[in-house]
Amino acid sequence: MSLRKPSISIRDADFTFENTSVRVTALRSSPKIELEGLSTGPFEEGNEYEVRYWIARELEKAGIARFREEPLDAVKLYKIQWTERIQSVGQLSSLPEDFYPRLRRLLAELKDSSGRSPESMREYERVQGFSQDIVNCRLRKIISLASAPGKKNQIIRSLTVEERDLYEELSGIIDDWKSEIL
């Protein structure tokens, strides 16, 4: 029995996320921005634009634009955590495909700001706790599903890209192990 390399790594999922299109609203007008092999803009204050996530993040840092969609935060994480905890082992709620990349970015942002004040540190610790609980709950469910006989197509559709990859990897390892044992 040999371990297989997962088909989609977390780095691949992050790369894909960084290059997805997101909507931004221009906070101020800005001329066209030229980068090596890429240009974006011009931007007119108040208008909406579609740009790649990594560009949107830089535009936000520069005060040129803000994201249109609401960011992941402690309240949303609490709701996800609560939902995961009340569901049985055979149930998984659907998460947005980009849940884990957004979660990693939220945690990194909160960690960076955690040294600035006790409130920031508490917020980081609270979000970290919710995050760990969500991951642990979902991981237990994925392991249970991967070891159960038959495929659970409905449940698999509720998995994110990273979770589906883990599920497939675990299922393969468990199936190989079972075939050697039995």
C-alpha positions as CSV (number, residue, x, y, z in Angstrom):
1,M,0.0,0.0,0.0
2,S,1.5,3.3,-1.0
3,L,0.3,6.8,-0.3
4,R,-0.9,8.7,-3.3
5,K,-0.2,12.4,-3.9
6,P,-3.4,14.4,-3.6
7,S,-4.6,15.7,-7.0
8,I,-5.3,19.2,-5.7
9,S,-3.1,20.6,-3.1
10,I,-4.0,23.4,-0.8
11,R,-1.4,25.6,-2.6
12,D,-3.2,24.9,-5.9
13,A,-6.6,25.9,-4.3
14,D,-5.0,29.1,-3.0
15,F,-3.5,29.9,-6.5
16,T,-6.9,29.3,-8.1
17,F,-8.6,31.5,-5.4
18,E,-6.0,34.3,-5.9
19,N,-6.9,34.4,-9.6
20,T,-10.7,34.2,-9.3
21,S,-12.7,37.2,-10.4
22,V,-14.3,39.3,-7.7
23,R,-16.4,42.5,-7.8
24,V,-15.0,45.7,-6.4
25,T,-16.4,49.2,-6.1
26,A,-14.0,52.1,-6.9
27,L,-13.6,54.4,-3.9
28,R,-11.8,57.0,-6.0
29,S,-10.9,57.5,-9.6
30,S,-7.5,56.0,-10.7
31,P,-5.8,55.8,-14.1
32,K,-5.0,52.5,-15.8
33,I,-2.4,50.5,-13.9
34,E,0.2,48.7,-16.0
35,L,2.0,45.6,-14.7
36,E,4.2,43.2,-16.5
37,G,1.9,41.5,-19.0
38,L,-1.2,42.8,-17.3
39,S,-3.2,46.0,-17.0
40,T,-6.2,47.0,-14.9
41,G,-8.3,50.0,-14.8
42,P,-8.8,52.9,-15.3
43,F,-11.2,53.1,-12.4
44,E,-14.0,55.7,-11.9
45,E,-15.2,56.5,-8.4
46,G,-18.5,54.7,-7.6
47,N,-18.4,52.2,-10.5
48,E,-18.1,48.5,-10.1
49,Y,-15.4,46.4,-11.7
50,E,-14.4,42.8,-12.0
51,V,-10.8,42.0,-11.2
52,R,-8.7,39.1,-9.9
53,Y,-8.8,38.7,-6.2
54,W,-5.1,39.5,-5.7
55,I,-5.5,42.7,-7.7
56,A,-8.6,43.6,-5.6
57,R,-6.6,43.1,-2.4
58,E,-3.9,45.5,-3.7
59,L,-6.5,48.1,-4.8
60,E,-8.1,47.9,-1.4
61,K,-4.7,48.4,0.4
62,A,-4.1,51.4,-1.9
63,G,-7.5,52.9,-1.0
64,I,-8.7,52.7,-4.6
65,A,-11.4,50.1,-4.3
66,R,-13.3,47.9,-1.8
67,F,-14.6,44.4,-2.2
68,R,-18.3,44.2,-3.0
69,E,-19.0,40.9,-1.1
70,E,-19.0,40.8,2.6
71,P,-15.8,39.2,4.1
72,L,-15.7,36.1,6.2
73,D,-15.9,37.2,9.9
74,A,-16.4,35.8,13.4
75,V,-20.2,35.9,13.2
76,K,-20.2,33.9,10.0
77,L,-17.7,31.4,11.4
78,Y,-19.8,31.0,14.5
79,K,-22.9,30.2,12.4
80,I,-20.9,27.6,10.4
81,Q,-19.4,26.1,13.6
82,W,-22.8,25.9,15.2
83,T,-24.4,24.2,12.2
84,E,-21.6,21.6,11.9
85,R,-21.8,20.7,15.6
86,I,-25.6,20.1,15.6
87,Q,-25.5,17.9,12.5
88,S,-24.9,14.2,12.7
89,V,-21.7,12.5,11.5
90,G,-23.4,11.7,8.2
91,Q,-24.3,15.3,7.5
92,L,-22.2,18.0,6.1
93,S,-23.4,21.5,5.4
94,S,-22.3,23.1,2.2
95,L,-19.5,25.7,2.4
96,P,-18.6,28.1,-0.3
97,E,-15.9,26.6,-2.6
98,D,-13.5,29.3,-1.5
99,F,-14.2,28.9,2.2
100,Y,-10.7,27.6,3.2
101,P,-8.7,30.2,1.2
102,R,-10.8,33.0,2.7
103,L,-10.4,31.4,6.2
104,R,-6.6,31.3,5.9
105,R,-6.5,34.9,4.8
106,L,-8.8,36.0,7.7
107,L,-6.7,34.2,10.2
108,A,-3.5,35.7,8.8
109,E,-5.0,39.2,8.8
110,L,-6.2,38.8,12.4
111,K,-2.9,37.3,13.5
112,D,-1.0,40.3,12.0
113,S,-3.2,42.7,13.9
114,S,-3.4,40.7,17.1
115,G,-0.4,42.5,18.7
116,R,-1.9,45.9,18.4
117,S,-4.5,45.6,21.2
118,P,-5.9,43.1,23.6
119,E,-9.3,43.2,21.7
120,S,-7.5,42.2,18.5
121,M,-5.8,39.4,20.3
122,R,-9.1,38.1,21.7
123,E,-10.8,38.4,18.3
124,Y,-7.9,36.4,16.7
125,E,-8.2,33.7,19.4
126,R,-12.0,33.5,19.1
127,V,-11.8,33.1,15.3
128,Q,-9.0,30.6,15.7
129,G,-11.1,28.5,18.0
130,F,-14.2,28.6,15.7
131,S,-11.9,27.7,12.8
132,Q,-10.3,24.7,14.6
133,D,-13.7,23.5,15.7
134,I,-15.1,23.7,12.1
135,V,-12.1,21.9,10.7
136,N,-12.2,19.2,13.4
137,C,-15.9,18.6,13.0
138,R,-15.7,18.3,9.2
139,L,-12.6,16.2,9.4
140,R,-14.3,13.6,11.6
141,K,-17.2,13.5,9.2
142,I,-15.0,13.1,6.2
143,I,-13.1,10.3,7.8
144,S,-16.3,8.6,8.7
145,L,-17.7,9.0,5.2
146,A,-14.4,7.8,3.6
147,S,-14.5,4.6,5.7
148,A,-18.2,3.8,5.1
149,P,-19.1,1.4,2.3
150,G,-20.3,2.9,-1.0
151,K,-20.0,6.4,-2.2
152,K,-22.0,9.2,-0.7
153,N,-22.6,11.4,-3.8
154,Q,-25.0,13.8,-2.1
155,I,-22.6,14.4,0.8
156,I,-19.6,14.6,-1.5
157,R,-21.2,17.6,-3.3
158,S,-21.2,19.4,0.0
159,L,-17.4,19.2,0.3
160,T,-15.0,22.0,-0.8
161,V,-12.3,21.2,-3.3
162,E,-9.8,20.6,-0.6
163,E,-12.2,18.3,1.3
164,R,-13.1,16.3,-1.8
165,D,-9.4,15.7,-2.4
166,L,-8.9,14.6,1.1
167,Y,-12.0,12.4,1.0
168,E,-10.8,10.7,-2.3
169,E,-7.3,10.2,-0.8
170,L,-8.7,8.7,2.4
171,S,-11.2,6.5,0.5
172,G,-8.4,5.1,-1.6
173,I,-6.1,4.4,1.3
174,I,-9.0,2.7,3.3
175,D,-10.1,0.7,0.3
176,D,-6.5,-0.5,-0.3
177,W,-6.1,-1.4,3.3
178,K,-9.4,-3.3,3.4
179,S,-8.6,-5.3,0.3
180,E,-5.3,-6.3,1.9
181,I,-6.9,-7.3,5.2
182,L,-9.8,-9.1,3.7
